[in-house]
Amino acid sequence: MLAVQKTEKFKIKHLKKNFIYSRNLIREEFLKDNKSLKNCRKNSDLIDKLISHIFKRYQSFDKSFTNHLCICAVGGYGRRDLAPFSDLDLLCIYKSTVNNKETQNLIKKILYPLWDFGLKIGYAVRDEKESISLAKKDHIIQTSMLDARFVCGSKKIFSNVIDDFKNNICANGYELLKKKINERKKRIVEVGNDYFRNEPNLKESEGSLRDINLIFWGLKILHISFQ
């Protein structure tokens, strides 16, 4: 048992070394060509490979692992717009029939190396039924589902949740779009319209990244609705 633990620590250490090396290469490439979108895509792909690699390591100990769990990227990471120091937003979905506590423990084992690598992670863990239910009535979760992207695990679970979500958007997408617009208007009022600030809020103020995201979400809603 001790030998196995030592082997695992060595492999995680080796994985971390490779990850840091790859991240530095992406950084150096960005400093040469200054292509931010390309940099975000490469950062996202690197994290995809890292999570998938860790997942497969635990899969080797539990062959049924991939059959009852999937890991999805959401938020900016889901859109493959991952800046170098952005948080990783993850959604973990598991079969409603499996043991909740056991699944939670497995997910934490996947997350521990990511935390050890210095990554900031925001994550949600839901069973399949809960994911489908919340994606029908909570507009914040609906927004995250617009950006949801499969990373690893059970493609069947991901497809079940996403297909149900898209069917709901086809029927109620206009209501979601109205909620997002009203939410944005309220937020702009809260932030205020002080155009003489020395450091304008590029993320939250009027005409900022939040407005760009709203346009993208609106286009996604329309695309799903008219597929």
N, C-alpha and C positions, 0 to 999 in steps of 0.2 A: 504493500500500500504506500509506504514511504517512497519507494522507488518510482511509483507511478506519479506521485505528487511532484517529485523533483523533476521528472521528465516533462510534466505539464508546465511547470514554472519555466523550464528552459525553453519550451516551444512558444509560450506566451512572450517571453523576453525576446526571442528571435523575431516573432511576429511584430512586436513593438518597434524593433530596430528597423525592419523593412518598411513599416508604415511611416516612420519619421523620415526615412530616406526618400520615399516616394513623395511625401508631402513637401519636402524641401526642393525636389526636382520641379514640382508644379509651381512652387513659389518662384524659383529662379527663372522658369519659363515666362511667368507673368511679368516679372521685372524687365524681361527683354522685349516682349511684344505688347505688353499693356492691354491684353484682350481679356476684359473682366468676365464676360459671359463664358468664354472658353475656360477660364480659370474656375468658375463656379461649377461648370459641368464636370471638369476633371476632379474637383474636390468631392463632388457627389458620387462619382463613379468609384473613387478610391474608398470612400466609406462603405459603399455597396459591397465591394470586394472584401473589406475587412469584416463586416457583419456576417456575410455569407460564409467566410472562412471559419469564423468562430462557431457559427451555427453547425457547420458540417463536422466540426470536432466533437461537439456534443451528440450529434446524430450518430457518430460511430459507437457511442455508448448505449444509445437507445434507438433502435431501428424504426420504431413507430413514431419517433419524434416529429418527423416532417408530415405525418398524417393527421396530426391534431393541432398544429400551430403554424401560423404564418406571421411574418414580420413585414410591416409596410412603412414606407417613408411618407410623411405628411408635411405640411407647411412648405417653407422654402426648400427644404431637402427633398420633399416630394416632387417639387417642380424642377428639381436639379439646378436650383439657384443657390447653392450652398457656398456662402462666403467663408474665408479661412477660419474665422473665429465665431461663426454663428452656432447657435444651439442646434442639436440634432433632435428633430421631432419624430418620434416613432409611435406606431400603433401596433400592438400585439393582439392578434385575434386567435382564440382557441375554440375547439369544439365544445359545445355545451355539455356533452356527455362525459368529459374527462374530469379528473380531480383538479379542482381550482387551486388548492394549496400547492400541490405538486407542480402544476404548470407555472405558478408564480415563482417558485424556487428555480425552475429551469430558466425562466426568463432572466432572473437576477444573475444567474451564472453567466449568461451571455453578456449582460450589461457590465459586470464587474471589470472585465478587461478594458472596455471602452472608457469607463471612469478612470481606470489606472493610466490610460493613455492621455489623460487630461482633457477629454472631450466633455462638453456640457450637454446633458441629455434631458429632454422632456419626453415622457412616455406615458401611454395609457394602455391598460390591459383589460380587455373585454372578451366575453364569450361571444359566439357567433350570433345567438339570438339577441343579446343585448346590443351588439353592434348594429344589427338591422333595425331594431326598435328605436334606438337613439338617433339614427340617421334619418328617421322619419319625422321627428318632433323637435329636435334641438338644432337651431339654425347655425350655431357655432360649430357643432360636430358636422353638420352638413357641409359647411365651408371647408373643413379639414378633409372631408371625403372627396371634395372636388379635386384636391391635390394629391389624393392617395395613390401611391405607386408600390407595386409588389417588389420586395427585395429578396426574400427567401422563405422557405417552408412550403406549406401546402397551397398550391395554386387554386385548388378546388375551393378551399375556404374563402380565399380572396375573391374568387369569381362569384361565389354565392352572395357575398356581402355587397360587392360592387354592382352586380346585375340588379339586385333588389333596389339598391340606392338609385341607379339610373332609371329604373321603372318609376320610382317615386318622383324623380326630378321631371320626367316626361309629363307626369300628371300635375305636379305642384311647383314646377320650377319658377314660374312667374312670382309666386308668393315669396319664395326664397330671395329672388332678386330684389323685390320691394323691401324686404327686411334688411338686406345688405346696404341698400341705398340709404334707408332711414338711419341705420346704425352709423353709417359714414357721416351723414349730415350732423348727427348729434355729436359725434366725436370731434368734428371740425369746430363746432361751437365751443366745446370744452377746451380744446387746445388754444383757441383764440386766433385772431387775425393780425398779429403784430408783425407787419412787414419790415420793420426797422430794427429787428434783432440782428446783432452781430453774428449770431450762430443760428440760422433758421432750422427748424425741425424738419429734416429731409425725409423722415419716416412718417410723421403724423400730420403735418400741416397741410393746408389745401394745395393740391397739385403735387403732392409727395408720392413716395412709394406706395402708400396705402391706396391712393387713387388709381395707380397703375394696376395694383393687385385687383381692385374692384372691377376694372375693365376686363382683366383676364378671366375673373370668376364669371362675369356676365357672359362673356363669349363661350365659356365652357358650358354654362347652363343652356345657352341657345343651341350649342352644338349637340349636346345630349338630347335636348327636346326635339330636334329636327332630324335625328339620325334615322 
